[in-house]
Amino acid sequence: MPINVLMPALSPTMTEGNIVGWMKKEGDTVSSGDLLCEIETDKATMEIEAVDDGTLGKIVTPDGMENVPVNAVIGVILEEGEDAAALDNWEIPEAVAVEAIEVQIPVAASAAVSAPAATAVAPAPAPAPVAAAPAANPGGRIFASPLARRMAEQSGLNLASITGSGPKGRIVKVDIEAALAGGTAPAATAAPAPAAVPLAAIGPYEDLQTSKMRKVIAQRLQEAKQTVPHFYLTIDCEIDALLKVRKELNGRSDDYKLSVNDFVVRASALSLRKVPECNASWINDGIRQYSGVDISVAVAIDDGLVTPILRNADHKGLAALSEEMKELAGRARAKPMGLMPEEYQGGTFSISNLGMFGIKEFAAIINPPQSMILAVGAGEQRPVVKDGALAVATMMSCTLSVDHRVVDGAAGAKFLGAFKGLIEDPLSMLL
């Protein structure tokens, strides 16, 4: 009997995903392990493999379909010996059909409105095709799925010369295939008229299309800022000794290249081990204490921010942490992202370092369920007083954002005290 292909839950926070593009067409033979389609999740764009052998009998959610619920049927595979007639009595489960055909109406400015979900099981008739909107907007940006961009790059196609048939003129897989075949891409369907939203006279503007990841980041950080009682502690660390030790260690071998951030990670991990009450989360009206120290390190990527995790960081030396972080960050920036969900989900403590951008000091938003995040600024020479005399030292400001439900001010200060001691005496981190 036909096998339903479901929208997978690729992370604990994922409730829906977007279909970037199918790599198989209806009627294609499918073997276990073949790439079926590319899905944009709340964290990344990932390729989905088939787990059964057969023939792709039906694509339920086409390229460009957005907000498809987890466990919704996105396609159907026919088993060996079955043909298209097997689909005659096949129906999309009612709950999935209702949600999957919900229409999202784009609106101007920041308003977000969705049309009511259809109540019938059968999908509504498709609207008459109209001319496709160009993918490039007046600002020159070209909207294209990651798969379409990769196909265009591999084929030497100029995306600016291709008309997109996806939502809002987005270039998708079928457009690239049509361009390679020398044909005409499928026409896009007419978009619903934008809802009327009063706008102030603010001059010309542009509404940018956002990725699933960016929408989830916005939602989660807004919830964190509104529901987590933040307080902030800032400390200045003198890093001249650290810079000297770093230079000496890097000069001893070409096998590693330590950064200041590697020392920050190591100092944070050891400080959490010294002050275990800070290595905890607020869970179900109670505190969950962690025995392992797993450090999440913020890495900027094109679509937003991802936090690869250094597991058991308190048991790893500087060189091991440095090498692992470089490898994780490289895969995080790959297209599509090369990290597995377990490599960026979880963590007991986060670090966000903007020092390389010249930022002196900032306060970061906690990423629940974690209870703390350390914001690291740039190291810079400042006038300081030593033994009653004015001197110059390289100082680095670090601000700790703390969830007051879990960690009190005294415990947060104790953590920063341990952190400062390690940063200013870097040799102690080598023990």
C-alpha positions in Angstrom: 0.0 0.0 0.0 1.2 3.6 -0.5 3.7 4.9 2.0 3.2 8.4 3.4 6.2 10.7 3.5 5.8 13.0 6.5 7.2 16.4 7.4 9.8 15.4 10.0 10.4 17.0 13.3 14.1 17.8 13.0 14.4 19.7 16.3 12.4 19.9 19.6 11.2 23.5 18.8 10.1 22.7 15.2 6.4 22.8 14.6 6.3 23.5 10.9 8.7 23.7 7.9 8.9 25.0 4.4 9.4 22.8 1.3 12.4 24.4 -0.5 12.4 22.0 -3.4 11.9 18.4 -4.4 14.9 16.5 -5.8 12.7 13.7 -7.2 9.7 14.0 -9.6 6.5 12.1 -9.6 7.2 8.7 -11.2 10.9 8.6 -10.3 12.3 5.5 -8.8 13.3 6.0 -5.1 15.7 3.9 -3.1 16.4 4.1 0.6 19.0 6.8 1.2 18.1 8.8 -1.9 17.6 12.6 -1.4 13.9 13.3 -1.7 13.6 17.0 -0.9 15.1 20.0 0.8 13.3 21.4 3.9 13.8 24.7 5.6 13.4 24.2 9.4 13.4 26.6 12.3 17.2 26.1 12.5 18.6 25.4 9.1 17.9 24.1 5.6 18.4 20.3 5.4 18.1 17.5 2.8 15.7 14.7 3.6 16.5 11.1 2.6 14.0 8.4 1.6 13.7 5.5 4.1 11.7 3.2 1.7 12.2 1.8 -1.8 9.6 2.3 -4.4 8.3 5.0 -6.8 7.4 8.6 -5.9 3.7 8.4 -6.7 2.6 11.9 -5.6 4.0 15.1 -4.4 1.4 16.6 -1.9 3.3 19.8 -0.9 5.0 21.4 -4.0 8.2 23.4 -4.1 7.9 26.7 -2.2 5.1 25.4 0.1 5.5 27.2 3.5 4.3 26.6 7.0 3.7 22.8 6.5 3.0 21.3 10.0 5.2 18.6 11.4 3.8 15.1 10.6 1.8 16.5 7.6 1.9 14.3 4.5 4.3 15.9 2.0 4.5 13.0 -0.5 3.5 9.4 -1.2 5.8 6.5 -2.2 4.3 3.5 -4.1 5.7 0.2 -3.1 7.2 -2.2 -5.6 4.5 -3.6 -7.9 2.1 -0.7 -7.3 1.1 1.9 -9.9 -0.7 5.1 -9.9 -4.1 3.3 -9.6 -3.1 2.6 -6.0 -3.7 6.2 -5.3 -7.3 6.2 -6.4 -8.6 5.4 -3.0 -5.9 7.2 -1.1 -6.8 10.3 0.8 -4.8 12.9 2.8 -5.6 12.4 6.5 -8.2 15.1 7.3 -6.3 16.9 10.0 -3.2 17.2 7.8 -5.2 18.4 4.8 -6.9 21.2 6.7 -3.6 22.6 8.0 -1.5 22.0 4.9 -3.7 24.1 2.6 -3.9 27.1 4.9 -3.1 30.3 3.0 -0.8 32.9 4.4 -1.6 36.4 3.2 1.4 38.8 3.0 0.8 42.2 4.4 2.6 45.5 4.4 4.8 46.8 7.3 4.9 44.5 10.3 1.3 43.2 10.4 0.9 39.4 10.0 -2.5 38.0 8.9 -3.5 34.5 7.8 -6.6 33.4 6.1 -8.9 30.9 7.9 -8.0 27.2 7.3 -10.1 25.4 4.7 -12.7 23.0 6.2 -13.0 20.6 3.3 -10.6 17.6 3.0 -10.0 18.1 -0.7 -7.7 21.0 -1.6 -9.2 24.1 -3.2 -9.0 24.4 -7.0 -5.8 26.1 -8.1 -6.2 29.8 -9.2 -5.7 30.7 -12.9 -2.0 31.2 -13.6 -0.7 34.7 -14.2 2.6 36.1 -15.3 5.4 35.3 -12.8 6.8 38.2 -10.7 10.5 38.7 -11.2 12.6 37.4 -8.4 14.7 40.6 -8.1 13.2 43.5 -6.2 13.9 47.2 -6.7 16.8 46.9 -4.2 18.5 44.3 -6.4 18.1 41.3 -4.1 17.3 38.0 -5.7 15.0 35.6 -3.8 15.9 32.0 -4.5 15.8 28.8 -2.5 19.2 27.4 -1.3 18.8 24.4 -3.6 18.1 26.7 -6.6 21.2 28.8 -5.8 23.4 25.7 -5.6 22.0 24.4 -8.9 22.5 27.7 -10.6 26.1 28.0 -9.3 26.9 24.5 -10.5 25.4 25.1 -13.9 26.8 28.6 -14.4 23.4 30.2 -14.6 22.8 33.9 -13.7 19.9 34.0 -11.3 19.1 37.6 -12.4 18.1 36.3 -15.8 15.6 33.8 -14.4 11.9 34.5 -13.5 10.8 32.8 -10.3 7.6 30.8 -10.0 7.7 30.3 -6.3 6.0 32.4 -3.6 6.5 36.2 -4.2 8.6 35.4 -7.3 11.1 33.2 -5.5 13.3 31.1 -7.8 12.9 27.4 -7.0 14.2 24.2 -8.4 11.8 23.9 -11.3 12.8 27.3 -12.6 16.4 26.2 -12.8 15.5 23.0 -14.5 13.4 25.0 -17.0 16.2 27.4 -17.7 18.7 24.5 -18.2 16.2 22.8 -20.6 15.7 26.1 -22.5 12.0 26.2 -21.7 9.8 28.5 -19.8 9.4 28.2 -16.0 5.9 27.5 -14.6 3.9 30.6 -14.1 3.4 31.8 -10.5 -0.1 32.0 -9.1 -1.5 35.4 -8.3 -0.8 36.5 -4.7 -3.7 37.7 -2.6 -4.0 41.4 -2.4 -2.1 42.9 0.6 -4.2 43.8 3.6 -4.7 47.5 4.2 -2.4 48.7 7.0 -2.2 52.3 7.9 1.4 53.6 7.4 3.0 56.8 8.5 4.7 58.9 5.8 8.1 57.3 6.3 9.3 57.4 2.7 10.3 54.5 0.5 10.8 51.2 2.1 11.2 47.5 1.3 9.6 44.5 3.0 12.2 41.7 3.1 11.5 38.0 2.9 12.7 36.3 6.0 13.8 32.7 6.5 12.2 30.2 8.8 15.3 30.4 11.0 15.0 34.2 11.3 11.3 34.0 12.2 12.0 31.4 15.0 14.9 33.5 16.4 12.6 36.5 16.5 9.9 34.6 18.3 12.1 32.8 20.8 14.1 35.9 21.8 11.0 38.0 22.1 9.5 35.4 24.4 12.8 35.2 26.4 13.0 39.0 26.9 9.3 39.2 27.9 9.2 36.1 30.2 12.7 35.6 31.6 13.6 38.1 34.5 17.1 39.2 33.2 19.6 41.0 35.3 23.1 41.9 34.2 26.6 41.9 35.8 29.6 43.4 34.1 33.3 42.9 34.9 36.6 44.1 33.3 39.4 41.6 32.8 43.0 42.5 32.2 44.2 40.3 29.3 47.8 41.3 28.8 49.1 38.0 30.4 46.5 36.0 28.3 47.7 37.6 25.1 51.3 36.8 26.0 50.6 33.1 26.8 48.5 32.8 23.6 51.4 34.2 21.5 53.9 31.8 23.2 51.6 28.8 22.7 50.8 29.6 19.1 54.5 30.0 18.4 55.3 26.5 19.6 53.3 24.5 17.0 51.5 24.8 13.7 49.0 22.2 14.7 46.7 24.7 16.4 46.0 28.5 16.4 44.5 29.6 19.7 42.1 32.6 19.8 41.1 34.7 22.7 37.7 33.2 22.4 39.2 29.7 23.1 40.5 31.0 26.4 37.0 32.5 27.1 35.4 29.2 26.5 37.9 27.3 28.7 37.6 29.9 31.5 33.7 29.7 31.3 33.7 25.9 31.5 36.0 25.8 34.5 34.1 28.6 36.2 30.8 26.6 35.9 32.6 23.6 37.4 33.7 25.8 40.3 30.2 27.4 40.7 27.9 24.5 39.8 24.7 26.4 40.9 25.1 28.5 37.8 25.1 25.4 35.6 21.3 25.1 35.8 17.9 25.9 34.1 14.4 26.8 35.1 12.2 23.8 34.2 8.5 23.3 35.1 8.5 25.7 38.1 11.8 24.2 39.4 15.5 24.2 38.9 17.3 21.5 36.9 21.0 21.1 37.9 23.3 19.9 35.1 26.3 17.6 35.8 27.9 18.2 32.4 29.2 21.5 31.2 28.1 22.0 27.6 29.1 25.4 26.2 27.0 26.9 23.3 29.0 29.4 21.2 27.1 31.9 19.0 28.2 31.7 15.3 26.7 34.2 12.7 25.5 32.7 9.5 23.7 34.1 6.5 20.2 33.3 7.7 20.7 34.3 11.4 22.5 32.8 14.3 23.4 29.2 15.3 25.0 28.0 18.5 27.2 24.9 18.0 27.9 23.1 21.3 31.2 22.1 22.9 30.1 19.1 25.0 31.9 18.5 28.3 34.0 21.6 27.7 35.4 21.5 31.2 37.2 18.3 30.4 38.9 19.5 27.2 42.1 21.5 26.8 42.6 24.7 24.8 43.9 23.0 21.7 41.0 20.5 21.6 38.4 23.2 22.2 40.0 25.4 19.5 40.0 22.6 16.9 36.5 21.4 17.7 35.1 25.0 17.5 36.7 25.7 14.2 35.3 22.5 12.7 31.8 23.1 14.1 31.7 26.8 12.9 32.9 25.8 9.4 30.1 23.3 9.1 27.6 25.7 10.5 28.4 28.2 7.7 28.2 25.5 5.0 25.3 25.5 2.5 23.1 23.8 3.5 24.2 23.8 7.2 26.3 20.8 7.9 25.5 20.5 11.6 23.3 17.7 12.9 20.5 18.9 15.3 22.2 17.4 18.3 25.2 19.5 17.6 23.4 22.9 18.1 20.5 22.0 20.3 20.9 21.9 24.1 23.8 23.4 25.9 23.9 24.6 29.5 25.6 28.0 29.0 26.1 30.4 26.0 28.9 32.7 24.9 28.4 35.6 22.4 31.6 37.3 21.4 31.5 40.6 19.4 35.0 41.6 20.2 36.2 41.0 16.6 33.7 43.6 15.5 35.2 46.3 17.8 32.2 46.2 20.2 33.4 47.4 23.6 30.5 46.1 25.7 27.0 44.7 25.2 24.3 42.7 26.9 23.0 39.5 25.3 19.5 37.9 25.6 19.3 34.6 27.4 18.5 31.6 25.2 16.0 29.5 27.3 16.1 27.1 28.9 19.6 28.2 29.7 20.0 30.6 32.6 23.0 32.6 31.6 24.8 34.0 28.6 28.2 35.8 28.6 28.6 38.7 26.2 32.3 39.4 25.4 33.6 42.7 24.2 36.8 43.7 22.4 40.2 43.8 24.2 41.5 47.4 24.1 44.1 49.4 25.8 42.7 51.6 28.6 44.1 53.7 31.4 44.1 51.9 34.7 45.3 52.6 38.2 47.9 50.1 39.6 49.4 50.6 43.0 48.2 54.1 43.1 49.8 55.0 39.8 48.3 55.5 36.4 49.1 52.8 33.9 47.9 51.3 30.6 46.6 47.8 30.3 44.6 45.7 27.7 41.1 45.4 29.2 38.2 43.2 28.1 34.6 43.9 29.3 32.3 41.0 29.8 28.6 41.2 30.7 26.8 38.2 32.2 23.0 38.1 31.5 21.3 36.0 34.2 17.9 34.4 34.8 17.0 35.6 38.3 14.7 32.6 38.8 17.7 30.3 38.7 20.7 32.3 39.7 20.9 35.0 42.4 23.2 38.0 42.2 25.7 36.6 44.6 26.1 33.4 42.6 26.4 35.3 39.4 29.1 37.5 41.0 30.9 34.4 42.2 30.9 33.0 38.7 32.4 36.2 37.2 35.0 36.3 40.0 36.1 32.8 39.1 36.1 33.7 35.4 38.1 36.9 35.9 40.7 35.0 38.0 41.2 32.4 35.2 41.4 35.0 32.4 43.9 37.1 34.3 46.0 34.1 35.3 45.8 32.0 32.1 48.5 29.5 33.2 46.0 28.2 35.7 43.8 27.1 32.8 46.6 24.8 31.6 46.6 22.8 34.8 
